Structures are given as structure tokens and as C-alpha cells.
Amino acid sequence: RTISNTSTGYMWSQGKNNSTKIYIMEFIRPAFQQTTSIAFSFNANGGNGSMSTTSENYGSEYSFPANGFTYDGHIFEGWNLYCPANGTWYVDGYGWMNESAISAAGTVKRLFAPGATVTLNDTLIIPTGSTSFTLFAVWRQNGSGGVSGNISWSYNPSSYTLTITGSGQMPDYKIIRDNDPRPWKDYAAVVRSIQIGNGITNISEDAFQDFTALTSVSLPTTLKSIGRSAFQGTTSLTSIVFPAGLESIQWWAFWRSGLTSIQLPASVIDLEIITVRESTEGDISGESMGSPFWRCPIASITVEDGNPSYCAENNALLTKDKTHLILGSRVSGAYTVPDGVEVIEGYAFEDCEEMTSVSLPSSLRRIEQYAFSGCYELTSVRTSGGSTGFPDNVEKIGYHAFDFCLELQGIHFDGSKSKLREIASYAFDECCKVNAIHIPVRVERIGSLAFGNVGDYVKSGDFAVIYFHGDPPQISSDSFSGVSREDGSAYTVYYPTNRPQWTSDKLQNYGGNLSWSKNRDANVYDVFYDANGGANPPDNNTATWLLNSFWLV
């Protein structure tokens, strides 16, 4: 991108934010003078007392001071560093972020212990453009506990451990807007270990949501179910042992947790998956909406032998009959979906940023919502056996299924053999390098922004075509919104002349820059070009070679 505007005394910095999938550019200020004084004031953050402002010169080491505040019933833990000039906090691994960005990233402010030192250098100071900072005291409550329904709980501040004992089911702790009924909610930022005693039979909805410091959990042998969002946002929790006897794990139970492996016991028979539906107008109202382990950085998936409902194969979680792939691991490189799979459930491979290609089985019928969304390095989709393109039995590409697959270069279906009927809204949105799209003969509907901004990175003069092989489907007014080459020039769209339903009113831009052209007979045979430039017509003796049906690899 060309930068045309600058500001005197500033220079440009740019980076990519993977969580929001946008590119960020900002002004940063050049180095301060070594004599520049950096001031630090203090905020008791609920405590009492006062502390005098301190300062150090730019480039020096700054040592965080001992606490001079008091706060009844609380223990001082350290300091958070705040820049009042722009309302940001210092966060490890991210730099300076405001509260909403910290929450969206699922991270926490850096805690500086008394005596810790930092260098007041370009990395720490310059991004803020400020010479004045505030240290906020961080407190945790002294140990406490209580009785909640049929359970008792206590918090030990020395070991940062929350202990829960009792029998039967936990009370309902569902969080509704600002109403948080959890008796231990004040310890969400400090609890590192949770011990749940035998006798407890369930973990209720939202029970430990956003316990960001949690690293270990001990579950009782009496446990039967884990409720919705029970461990949602436990970003520091990388592993957990499920007890034999556990039967149910509900939707989003570990959403955005830090789990890197899943080991399901034979007793688990219910993994709740919520489904939603998309109306013909493009809004969400039949696609899957995520498993209990949605958006976890899973690297390993195993299921104990004898489980009647689930199994694992090729590091993916499947239904026992192997027809539904529920969850894939964080794949690096090429991946092959197991044979026999008919449905890839929603979010199964979402944000597998290092997946480069995927082979799909001929049995596949549906690819659900967000299944491969955000697979930035995915360049190709193949049918098992090596041929480029989607399997013929696929009937539907779901809502956002391949959006932001930035390296995908072609969307190919067999023009006459494919059973594809629907391409849902946003299915291939922001697939910026796609230069060839085949719409097979049976397609009935193309949703809103299904091919939004396709071609943004296709250069002027490069091959850029769309082929319709059948009658005109129902096409949303913005299905091809933003579709053009990098320089804004049009994609050529071919439609079959032997189908009279292609009347002039069907030849619209649909939000993009499309140049319509009649084609020859559209449904005789397909010609396939492989990676080596070879051709393999269905019948070498009788094949009619048609421009409208070749495959670009």
C-alpha cells in the first residue's frame, strides 16, 4: 500500500492483528532525548494513602517501588502501568492496549512486582508519545468462603486455590448482562487452581468463566456434566483430565480456553453443538455453531476405546459412525479429512493459520459455518485422490465457510457432475487471490457477499474468470461485491447460450465489476488441467473441449 499522508516528526509503523484480521498502521514518535524526564504518579485503586510522583530520564532503568497504600481485607500484588494520555495499559506480548482491546484479545494487563525494572526505551515509551504514566495498585482479597446452596467454597490466597465441596448439583450461576451471581467472582483474576470435591455432580453454566489465571483443575469422579461456558475464557488452562463417568460437555464449555489437547473418556456421550440457520435473505436463522472446544488451540485429540458416541482419526474428533467431523486440530501443512465424513461441522478448522492445503473425501455433503474461516495460508482444496476442486457430492458451502482464506487461488466444482445447490452468504468472502470460479449446473442460490472482494490481489492482465454452467441461480444483489482485479478491471463471466433463462436482466454486476460473455455449449464434458499442464478429459476419444470448464491449478 502507498502511504501518501505523513505528519512532521513522526514515522509509520505497521503490523497485522490476527484476531481481528485487519492490518493496522499508526504514527509513532521518534526517539526522545536522553534528558527527557519520564514521570510516574500512583493510584491506590480502591486503597488508602498517598505516594509521591517519581521520575527517571528517558533511556534509564526504572525500578517499580514498594507499595505505600493500604486496603483493608486485601493483599497488594503489584502494579499495572497506565498511560493517561491515550487511555492504554501495558500488556505482555501486545504492548499498549485499551480496555476493549485487552478484553477482545482475551489477555490481561502486565503485573509489575515491586523491585522489577524496565528500561525507558523506544519499545516501552515511544508508542505512547507520552512522558507521563500512572502506576495502579493491584489488590486481591484475603481468603474467604461461604455456603452456596448445597455446596461450600473457600479461597486460599497463599496457594491461589479455590476449593469447592458438597454433594449434588451446583446452583445456577448463569451470568446475565451485569448480573453475576457467582459467589467467587471476585477471585476470577487470581485463582490458579480449582479443586472440586467428590459428591459434586455438575459444573454449572458460567461457573468459572474468564478465570484468566487458572492453570489447573481437579475434577471429581462423581462429575456427570460440565455446563455451557463453564470454563470459557480460561486462557491459561492448557490441559484438563476428564474423569471416567463424565457424560456431557455442553456448548462453549471451554470456548477460548488455552487447551492444547483433548482426551475424552469412554463415558462421554453428549457433546452439545448448537445449530443456527441462514434465511434466504442472508441473515442467520442450518449450520453448526461450534463445539464445547470452539477456538481452543488444540494440537492433539484422542478418544478412549469403547466410547459409543465419538472417535478420533487423523487428529480430528468424529461421531462414532465417522460421518460428522466435529473438531479438527490446529493443522500445519497439508491435511486429509478422513474418508466417510459427510459433514464438516461449524468452526472445525477455523483459524488454522498454517494449513496450506486440504483434501476432502468423495463422501462429503456439507461444509458448515466458518469451517475453514481464517485459514490464511490455505492455497488449494482437493478431492481425495489428488484432483483439484471440491468433491462432486458436496451440496452446500456454509456461511463464512472459507472467508479470509487469503491464499486460496481457485474455487472449482465439476460443472456438470457437482451436486452443489447452495453457496451461503460470505462463503468465500475476502479470498483475495481467487482468479477462477466455477458455478456448477445445479446451484440454486448464491448468498450475500458469497464472493465478496474476490480478486483484490489478482493483477491487471492476469486470468480472472467466472463460469456459470447451468440456469441462473438466485443471486443476491451483492453476492460479488467488490469483485475485480487489483486495478479495478473486470472479471469475465461466461454463461451458457443453450439456456434461455439467461435473459438480459440476469446479467448484472451484483456489486462487483463483471463483464458478461456468451459461451458455447456448456454441459458436454469437462477438461481438467493438472499442475504439470497435462489434460485428462473424461473420454479421450469423444471429449468436446470447452473453454467454460477448465480448471486452473
VEXLUMDREN-738189 format. One line per field, with one value per residue (C-alpha): residue in three letters; x, y, z. Coordinates in nm, 3 decimals. Layout:
BEGIN
timar: [ALA, ...] .
c1: [X, ...] .
c2: [Y, ...] .
c3: [Z, ...] .
! end
This chain:
BEGIN
timar: [ARG, THR, ILE, SER, ASN, THR, SER, THR, GLY, TYR, MET, TRP, SER, GLN, GLY, LYS, ASN, ASN, SER, THR, LYS, ILE, TYR, ILE, MET, GLU, PHE, ILE, ARG, PRO, ALA, PHE, GLN, GLN, THR, THR, SER, ILE, ALA, PHE, SER, PHE, ASN, ALA, ASN, GLY, GLY, ASN, GLY, SER, MET, SER, THR, THR, SER, GLU, ASN, TYR, GLY, SER, GLU, TYR, SER, PHE, PRO, ALA, ASN, GLY, PHE, THR, TYR, ASP, GLY, HIS, ILE, PHE, GLU, GLY, TRP, ASN, LEU, TYR, CYS, PRO, ALA, ASN, GLY, THR, TRP, TYR, VAL, ASP, GLY, TYR, GLY, TRP, MET, ASN, GLU, SER, ALA, ILE, SER, ALA, ALA, GLY, THR, VAL, LYS, ARG, LEU, PHE, ALA, PRO, GLY, ALA, THR, VAL, THR, LEU, ASN, ASP, THR, LEU, ILE, ILE, PRO, THR, GLY, SER, THR, SER, PHE, THR, LEU, PHE, ALA, VAL, TRP, ARG, GLN, ASN, GLY, SER, GLY, GLY, VAL, SER, GLY, ASN, ILE, SER, TRP, SER, TYR, ASN, PRO, SER, SER, TYR, THR, LEU, THR, ILE, THR, GLY, SER, GLY, GLN, MET, PRO, ASP, TYR, LYS, ILE, ILE, ARG, ASP, ASN, ASP, PRO, ARG, PRO, TRP, LYS, ASP, TYR, ALA, ALA, VAL, VAL, ARG, SER, ILE, GLN, ILE, GLY, ASN, GLY, ILE, THR, ASN, ILE, SER, GLU, ASP, ALA, PHE, GLN, ASP, PHE, THR, ALA, LEU, THR, SER, VAL, SER, LEU, PRO, THR, THR, LEU, LYS, SER, ILE, GLY, ARG, SER, ALA, PHE, GLN, GLY, THR, THR, SER, LEU, THR, SER, ILE, VAL, PHE, PRO, ALA, GLY, LEU, GLU, SER, ILE, GLN, TRP, TRP, ALA, PHE, TRP, ARG, SER, GLY, LEU, THR, SER, ILE, GLN, LEU, PRO, ALA, SER, VAL, ILE, ASP, LEU, GLU, ILE, ILE, THR, VAL, ARG, GLU, SER, THR, GLU, GLY, ASP, ILE, SER, GLY, GLU, SER, MET, GLY, SER, PRO, PHE, TRP, ARG, CYS, PRO, ILE, ALA, SER, ILE, THR, VAL, GLU, ASP, GLY, ASN, PRO, SER, TYR, CYS, ALA, GLU, ASN, ASN, ALA, LEU, LEU, THR, LYS, ASP, LYS, THR, HIS, LEU, ILE, LEU, GLY, SER, ARG, VAL, SER, GLY, ALA, TYR, THR, VAL, PRO, ASP, GLY, VAL, GLU, VAL, ILE, GLU, GLY, TYR, ALA, PHE, GLU, ASP, CYS, GLU, GLU, MET, THR, SER, VAL, SER, LEU, PRO, SER, SER, LEU, ARG, ARG, ILE, GLU, GLN, TYR, ALA, PHE, SER, GLY, CYS, TYR, GLU, LEU, THR, SER, VAL, ARG, THR, SER, GLY, GLY, SER, THR, GLY, PHE, PRO, ASP, ASN, VAL, GLU, LYS, ILE, GLY, TYR, HIS, ALA, PHE, ASP, PHE, CYS, LEU, GLU, LEU, GLN, GLY, ILE, HIS, PHE, ASP, GLY, SER, LYS, SER, LYS, LEU, ARG, GLU, ILE, ALA, SER, TYR, ALA, PHE, ASP, GLU, CYS, CYS, LYS, VAL, ASN, ALA, ILE, HIS, ILE, PRO, VAL, ARG, VAL, GLU, ARG, ILE, GLY, SER, LEU, ALA, PHE, GLY, ASN, VAL, GLY, ASP, TYR, VAL, LYS, SER, GLY, ASP, PHE, ALA, VAL, ILE, TYR, PHE, HIS, GLY, ASP, PRO, PRO, GLN, ILE, SER, SER, ASP, SER, PHE, SER, GLY, VAL, SER, ARG, GLU, ASP, GLY, SER, ALA, TYR, THR, VAL, TYR, TYR, PRO, THR, ASN, ARG, PRO, GLN, TRP, THR, SER, ASP, LYS, LEU, GLN, ASN, TYR, GLY, GLY, ASN, LEU, SER, TRP, SER, LYS, ASN, ARG, ASP, ALA, ASN, VAL, TYR, ASP, VAL, PHE, TYR, ASP, ALA, ASN, GLY, GLY, ALA, ASN, PRO, PRO, ASP, ASN, ASN, THR, ALA, THR, TRP, LEU, LEU, ASN, SER, PHE, TRP, LEU, VAL] .
c1: [0.000, 0.121, 0.134, 0.050, -0.002, 0.266, 0.299, 0.607, 0.828, 0.656, 0.717, 0.496, 0.465, 0.253, 0.151, -0.117, -0.374, -0.464, -0.757, -0.946, -0.796, -0.714, -0.394, -0.301, -0.096, -0.019, 0.208, 0.489, 0.713, 1.092, 1.332, 1.319, 1.632, 1.829, 1.746, 1.369, 1.212, 0.953, 0.713, 0.524, 0.229, 0.039, -0.325, -0.442, -0.714, -0.958, -0.695, -0.597, -0.295, -0.074, 0.257, 0.472, 0.537, 0.873, 1.070, 1.362, 1.529, 1.448, 1.686, 1.737, 1.629, 1.313, 1.257, 0.896, 0.868, 0.733, 0.365, 0.278, -0.102, -0.330, -0.657, -0.847, -0.913, -0.682, -0.326, -0.110, 0.006, 0.188, 0.145, -0.032, 0.123, -0.121, -0.081, -0.345, -0.264, -0.430, -0.609, -0.395, -0.237, 0.086, 0.025, 0.294, 0.324, 0.098, 0.236, -0.013, -0.386, -0.710, -0.960, -1.180, -0.880, -0.750, -1.090, -1.118, -0.771, -0.853, -0.540, -0.455, -0.251, 0.109, 0.165, 0.491, 0.618, 0.792, 1.160, 1.101, 1.287, 1.217, 1.420, 1.252, 1.333, 1.172, 0.986, 0.815, 0.777, 0.777, 0.449, 0.253, 0.413, 0.382, 0.616, 0.361, 0.239, 0.035, 0.101, -0.224, -0.208, -0.337, -0.510, -0.657, -0.890, -0.783, -0.900, -1.272, -1.552, -1.911, -2.208, -2.400, -2.699, -2.573, -2.204, -1.933, -1.637, -1.318, -1.030, -0.673, -0.468, -0.136, -0.184, -0.431, -0.663, -1.044, -1.187, -1.549, -1.710, -2.062, -2.300, -2.534, -2.564, -2.413, -2.661, -2.733, -2.456, -2.555, -2.431, -2.696, -2.556, -2.421, -2.576, -2.301, -2.434, -2.110, -2.000, -1.630, -1.641, -1.403, -1.121, -1.153, -0.825, -0.613, -0.731, -0.468, -0.606, -0.960, -1.024, -1.375, -1.451, -1.624, -2.000, -2.042, -2.224, -2.214, -2.033, -2.293, -2.312, -2.057, -1.918, -1.552, -1.586, -1.292, -1.074, -0.775, -0.503, -0.636, -0.375, -0.502, -0.839, -0.909, -1.248, -1.434, -1.510, -1.878, -1.896, -2.157, -2.178, -1.993, -2.225, -2.223, -1.934, -1.822, -1.453, -1.494, -1.202, -0.968, -0.679, -0.404, -0.563, -0.373, -0.481, -0.752, -0.821, -1.183, -1.294, -1.434, -1.808, -1.837, -2.126, -2.192, -1.988, -2.208, -2.173, -1.885, -1.778, -1.411, -1.456, -1.136, -0.961, -0.594, -0.650, -0.393, -0.513, -0.841, -0.869, -1.231, -1.317, -1.543, -1.827, -1.878, -2.185, -2.304, -2.102, -2.355, -2.335, -2.569, -2.704, -2.843, -2.997, -2.942, -3.251, -3.266, -3.213, -2.870, -2.927, -2.857, -3.166, -2.896, -2.550, -2.344, -2.234, -1.941, -1.847, -1.760, -1.396, -1.453, -1.148, -0.911, -0.553, -0.599, -0.296, -0.397, -0.734, -0.787, -1.097, -1.087, -1.173, -1.530, -1.687, -2.030, -2.072, -1.733, -1.397, -1.078, -0.898, -0.620, -0.619, -0.986, -1.291, -1.564, -1.902, -1.881, -2.007, -1.740, -1.994, -1.954, -1.621, -1.684, -1.344, -1.005, -0.670, -0.451, -0.313, 0.022, 0.078, -0.144, -0.438, -0.665, -1.018, -1.090, -1.284, -1.654, -1.705, -2.027, -2.040, -1.760, -1.920, -1.904, -1.573, -1.399, -1.076, -1.134, -0.813, -0.582, -0.340, -0.069, -0.289, -0.172, -0.399, -0.691, -0.808, -1.178, -1.336, -1.583, -1.840, -1.859, -2.201, -2.186, -1.923, -2.075, -2.042, -1.686, -1.542, -1.221, -1.257, -0.931, -0.708, -0.481, -0.224, -0.473, -0.389, -0.589, -0.885, -0.868, -1.078, -0.909, -0.712, -0.547, -0.783, -0.814, -1.155, -1.443, -1.594, -1.897, -2.127, -2.093, -2.439, -2.373, -2.089, -2.189, -2.197, -1.841, -1.706, -1.387, -1.382, -1.040, -0.860, -0.626, -0.406, -0.683, -0.642, -0.935, -1.289, -1.356, -1.653, -1.719, -1.960, -2.198, -2.135, -2.132, -2.440, -2.376, -2.702, -2.615, -2.324, -2.418, -2.351, -1.983, -1.877, -1.565, -1.558, -1.212, -1.049, -0.840, -0.631, -0.908, -0.891, -1.122, -1.469, -1.689, -2.064, -2.191, -2.514, -2.730, -2.662, -2.990, -2.874, -2.570, -2.589, -2.495, -2.120, -2.059, -1.764, -1.708, -1.380, -1.256, -0.969, -0.828, -0.477, -0.524, -0.303, -0.406, -0.398, -0.394, -0.651, -0.978, -1.296, -1.624, -1.812, -2.182, -2.261, -2.639, -2.951, -2.920, -2.945, -3.094, -2.810, -2.813, -2.764, -2.419, -2.303, -2.000, -1.948, -1.601, -1.506, -1.245, -0.874, -0.630, -0.650, -1.030, -1.064, -1.347, -1.373, -1.507, -1.823, -1.931, -2.285, -2.423, -2.602, -2.810, -3.007, -3.267, -3.325, -3.014, -3.204, -3.053, -3.190, -2.975, -2.650, -2.584, -2.273, -2.411, -2.193, -1.873, -1.717, -1.835, -1.812, -2.065, -1.997, -2.187, -2.024, -2.054, -2.250, -2.199, -2.259, -2.097, -1.763, -1.514, -1.148, -0.905, -0.562, -0.330, -0.033, 0.205, 0.000, -0.143, -0.504, -0.735, -1.072, -1.337, -1.317, -1.006, -1.180, -1.508, -1.450, -1.557, -1.307, -1.486, -1.346, -1.609, -1.497, -1.121, -0.964, -0.683, -0.420] .
c2: [0.000, 0.353, 0.598, 0.948, 1.139, 1.194, 1.401, 1.607, 1.446, 1.106, 0.786, 0.496, 0.158, -0.127, -0.472, -0.738, -0.814, -1.182, -1.187, -0.920, -0.998, -0.636, -0.450, -0.169, 0.139, 0.408, 0.708, 0.654, 0.922, 0.909, 0.870, 1.117, 1.294, 1.124, 1.422, 1.380, 1.317, 1.037, 1.086, 0.818, 0.901, 0.649, 0.541, 0.347, 0.174, 0.144, 0.161, 0.444, 0.669, 0.860, 0.821, 1.093, 1.113, 0.972, 1.027, 0.894, 1.013, 0.852, 0.562, 0.485, 0.183, 0.238, 0.027, -0.022, 0.097, -0.076, -0.022, 0.273, 0.224, 0.021, -0.155, -0.338, -0.704, -0.700, -0.801, -0.593, -0.790, -0.538, -0.254, -0.209, 0.052, 0.301, 0.586, 0.852, 1.040, 0.775, 0.551, 0.241, -0.025, -0.216, -0.584, -0.851, -0.965, -0.688, -0.357, -0.080, -0.165, -0.009, -0.199, -0.316, -0.446, -0.633, -0.798, -0.888, -1.045, -1.248, -1.126, -0.932, -0.627, -0.691, -0.710, -0.547, -0.659, -0.411, -0.410, -0.515, -0.297, -0.178, 0.027, 0.351, 0.296, 0.317, -0.014, 0.085, 0.463, 0.575, 0.406, 0.622, 0.954, 1.049, 1.137, 1.084, 0.749, 0.616, 0.305, 0.143, -0.074, -0.429, -0.597, -0.936, -1.017, -1.210, -1.569, -1.617, -1.859, -1.945, -2.166, -2.151, -2.383, -2.736, -2.655, -2.489, -2.300, -2.138, -1.943, -1.981, -1.671, -1.840, -2.109, -1.916, -2.217, -2.225, -2.534, -2.648, -2.928, -3.065, -3.303, -3.298, -3.019, -2.674, -2.386, -2.193, -1.934, -1.814, -1.458, -1.231, -0.897, -0.722, -0.972, -1.214, -1.447, -1.644, -1.622, -1.646, -1.389, -1.152, -1.406, -1.456, -1.276, -1.454, -1.817, -2.053, -2.385, -2.521, -2.830, -2.979, -3.249, -3.583, -3.559, -3.270, -3.397, -3.098, -2.774, -2.512, -2.268, -1.983, -2.115, -2.028, -1.809, -1.572, -1.718, -1.599, -1.706, -2.063, -2.327, -2.648, -2.809, -3.123, -3.276, -3.528, -3.887, -3.812, -3.546, -3.610, -3.284, -2.960, -2.670, -2.411, -2.164, -2.316, -2.260, -2.006, -1.766, -1.963, -1.869, -2.005, -2.352, -2.574, -2.921, -3.094, -3.457, -3.561, -3.826, -4.163, -4.126, -3.781, -3.794, -3.447, -3.140, -2.854, -2.591, -2.341, -2.510, -2.438, -2.164, -1.958, -2.155, -2.245, -2.622, -2.780, -3.140, -3.328, -3.679, -3.790, -4.085, -4.366, -4.232, -3.902, -3.948, -3.588, -3.301, -3.025, -2.848, -2.555, -2.508, -2.199, -2.136, -1.880, -1.742, -1.676, -1.309, -1.387, -1.347, -1.620, -1.806, -2.482, -2.461, -2.566, -2.303, -2.457, -2.733, -2.717, -2.665, -2.387, -2.166, -2.363, -2.413, -2.792, -2.987, -3.339, -3.520, -3.873, -4.070, -4.371, -4.706, -4.813, -4.468, -4.531, -4.180, -4.046, -4.148, -3.979, -4.018, -3.816, -3.587, -3.495, -3.559, -3.753, -3.905, -4.280, -4.358, -4.120, -3.922, -3.591, -3.421, -3.213, -3.062, -3.059, -2.986, -2.686, -2.823, -2.725, -2.800, -3.039, -3.216, -3.500, -3.525, -3.891, -4.100, -4.141, -3.792, -3.640, -3.317, -3.091, -2.911, -2.541, -2.387, -2.726, -2.582, -2.213, -2.008, -2.297, -2.035, -2.283, -2.521, -2.499, -2.750, -2.976, -3.299, -3.372, -3.719, -3.803, -3.879, -3.513, -3.345, -3.027, -2.783, -2.585, -2.236, -2.095, -2.446, -2.316, -1.945, -1.764, -2.037, -1.765, -1.996, -2.235, -2.237, -2.531, -2.759, -3.106, -3.419, -3.718, -3.889, -3.571, -3.392, -3.019, -2.898, -2.985, -3.336, -3.387, -3.484, -3.151, -2.991, -2.682, -2.446, -2.282, -1.932, -1.785, -2.137, -2.020, -1.647, -1.487, -1.776, -1.515, -1.750, -1.961, -1.929, -2.115, -2.227, -2.531, -2.765, -3.010, -2.809, -3.093, -3.360, -3.149, -3.171, -2.828, -2.639, -2.353, -2.119, -1.939, -1.577, -1.481, -1.836, -1.716, -1.354, -1.193, -1.477, -1.212, -1.427, -1.633, -1.592, -1.872, -1.959, -2.240, -2.230, -2.580, -2.667, -2.749, -2.435, -2.271, -1.991, -1.769, -1.569, -1.216, -1.143, -1.509, -1.397, -1.055, -0.885, -1.185, -1.075, -0.789, -0.932, -1.053, -0.835, -0.646, -0.873, -1.193, -1.463, -1.373, -1.558, -1.687, -1.972, -2.046, -2.398, -2.405, -2.191, -1.861, -1.926, -1.688, -1.436, -1.173, -0.816, -0.807, -1.168, -1.047, -0.720, -0.579, -0.848, -0.712, -0.734, -0.538, -0.243, -0.248, -0.415, -0.662, -1.037, -1.207, -1.405, -1.678, -1.812, -2.091, -1.987, -2.304, -2.195, -1.930, -1.841, -1.620, -1.307, -0.959, -0.875, -1.157, -1.008, -0.764, -0.665, -0.796, -0.547, -0.617, -0.536, -0.819, -0.839, -1.091, -1.304, -1.579, -1.919, -2.223, -2.536, -2.560, -2.912, -3.175, -3.265, -3.105, -3.056, -3.077, -2.915, -3.056, -2.896, -3.021, -2.878, -3.214, -3.266, -3.552, -3.535, -3.784, -3.962, -3.906, -4.020, -3.827, -3.538, -3.195, -2.938, -2.644, -2.312, -2.283, -2.583, -2.596, -2.595, -2.361, -2.506] .
c3: [0.000, -0.076, 0.215, 0.094, 0.419, 0.681, 0.995, 1.071, 1.335, 1.308, 1.114, 1.010, 1.184, 1.056, 1.175, 1.145, 1.414, 1.358, 1.599, 1.406, 1.064, 0.982, 0.906, 1.145, 1.060, 1.312, 1.368, 1.617, 1.755, 1.707, 1.999, 2.289, 2.408, 2.686, 2.910, 2.869, 3.211, 3.236, 3.531, 3.725, 3.952, 4.167, 4.202, 4.512, 4.304, 4.595, 4.868, 5.101, 5.140, 4.901, 4.719, 4.567, 4.193, 4.083, 3.762, 3.561, 3.244, 2.913, 2.847, 3.217, 3.421, 3.625, 3.937, 4.049, 4.411, 4.718, 4.791, 5.015, 5.015, 5.245, 5.169, 5.446, 5.369, 5.068, 4.984, 4.750, 4.442, 4.223, 3.974, 3.639, 3.408, 3.253, 3.002, 3.072, 2.750, 2.535, 2.786, 2.730, 2.957, 2.907, 2.813, 2.769, 2.407, 2.279, 2.403, 2.476, 2.455, 2.573, 2.789, 2.499, 2.302, 2.610, 2.653, 2.284, 2.285, 2.599, 2.772, 3.091, 3.188, 3.286, 3.660, 3.776, 4.116, 4.349, 4.260, 3.898, 3.648, 3.294, 3.051, 2.950, 2.584, 2.242, 2.288, 2.611, 2.591, 2.228, 2.114, 2.359, 2.263, 2.632, 2.916, 3.195, 3.329, 3.624, 3.833, 3.952, 4.265, 4.212, 4.506, 4.588, 4.869, 5.174, 5.186, 5.236, 5.155, 5.224, 5.153, 4.823, 4.813, 4.873, 4.829, 5.034, 4.895, 5.018, 4.868, 4.992, 4.899, 4.979, 4.714, 4.495, 4.524, 4.508, 4.679, 4.635, 4.834, 4.878, 4.702, 4.406, 4.153, 4.176, 4.193, 3.873, 3.823, 3.474, 3.411, 3.262, 3.145, 3.455, 3.697, 3.806, 4.080, 4.130, 4.494, 4.395, 4.113, 4.295, 4.259, 3.882, 3.809, 4.074, 4.112, 3.970, 4.089, 4.134, 4.345, 4.323, 4.577, 4.527, 4.558, 4.315, 4.004, 3.770, 3.698, 3.628, 3.338, 3.352, 3.683, 3.613, 3.306, 3.250, 3.528, 3.328, 3.574, 3.609, 3.520, 3.688, 3.764, 3.964, 3.878, 4.099, 3.998, 4.065, 3.791, 3.520, 3.325, 3.251, 3.169, 2.895, 2.911, 3.242, 3.160, 2.882, 2.855, 3.084, 2.860, 3.088, 3.118, 2.873, 2.990, 3.191, 3.288, 3.245, 3.496, 3.393, 3.438, 3.282, 3.034, 2.895, 2.796, 2.689, 2.418, 2.461, 2.786, 2.704, 2.442, 2.405, 2.676, 2.635, 2.594, 2.364, 2.394, 2.442, 2.585, 2.601, 2.826, 2.703, 2.919, 2.731, 2.511, 2.467, 2.321, 2.269, 1.933, 1.875, 1.523, 1.354, 1.014, 0.745, 0.573, 0.201, 0.281, 0.418, 0.791, 1.040, 1.143, 0.903, 1.012, 1.309, 1.558, 1.738, 1.978, 2.350, 2.247, 1.996, 1.935, 2.156, 2.024, 2.009, 1.885, 1.992, 2.008, 2.143, 2.245, 2.476, 2.315, 2.383, 2.357, 2.194, 2.052, 1.940, 1.797, 1.681, 1.350, 1.189, 1.491, 1.446, 1.664, 1.480, 1.554, 1.610, 1.259, 1.125, 0.921, 1.108, 1.176, 1.489, 1.557, 1.390, 1.546, 1.463, 1.139, 0.989, 0.619, 0.422, 0.585, 0.469, 0.606, 0.690, 0.437, 0.510, 0.654, 0.521, 0.725, 0.845, 1.139, 1.204, 1.315, 1.284, 1.137, 1.198, 1.223, 1.128, 1.005, 0.899, 0.696, 0.334, 0.157, 0.240, 0.074, 0.109, 0.079, -0.200, 0.073, 0.183, 0.151, 0.362, 0.484, 0.767, 0.907, 0.948, 0.897, 0.733, 0.807, 0.866, 0.720, 0.582, 0.417, 0.254, -0.118, -0.254, -0.195, -0.347, -0.365, -0.202, -0.475, -0.593, -0.833, -0.777, -0.662, -0.432, -0.427, -0.652, -0.361, -0.178, -0.171, 0.038, 0.127, 0.456, 0.593, 0.611, 0.544, 0.366, 0.433, 0.477, 0.309, 0.168, -0.038, -0.198, -0.575, -0.730, -0.646, -0.860, -0.897, -1.179, -1.396, -1.478, -1.211, -0.895, -0.671, -0.519, -0.464, -0.229, -0.169, 0.154, 0.245, 0.291, 0.196, 0.009, 0.126, 0.118, -0.076, -0.244, -0.479, -0.639, -1.015, -1.132, -1.003, -1.131, -1.051, -1.135, -1.306, -1.001, -0.794, -0.690, -0.459, -0.404, -0.080, 0.015, -0.026, -0.105, -0.320, -0.162, -0.261, -0.456, -0.677, -0.471, -0.524, -0.885, -1.100, -1.412, -1.716, -1.512, -1.578, -1.397, -1.491, -1.352, -1.520, -1.480, -1.602, -1.556, -1.536, -1.348, -0.973, -0.719, -0.676, -0.402, -0.518, -0.350, -0.399, -0.597, -0.411, -0.472, -0.723, -0.963, -1.032, -0.818, -1.058, -1.063, -1.404, -1.458, -1.422, -1.734, -1.663, -1.904, -1.920, -2.143, -2.462, -2.468, -2.159, -2.247, -1.880, -1.905, -2.002, -2.003, -1.657, -1.513, -1.647, -1.363, -1.167, -0.835, -0.651, -0.845, -1.181, -1.407, -1.785, -1.918, -2.224, -2.401, -2.408, -2.628, -2.532, -2.161, -2.040, -2.258, -2.097, -1.866, -1.942, -1.648, -1.642, -1.377, -1.204, -1.475, -1.759, -1.868, -1.969, -1.873, -2.049, -1.934, -2.267, -2.475, -2.792, -2.776, -2.537, -2.660, -2.531, -2.379, -2.263, -1.992, -1.791, -1.749, -1.404, -1.308, -1.070] .
! end
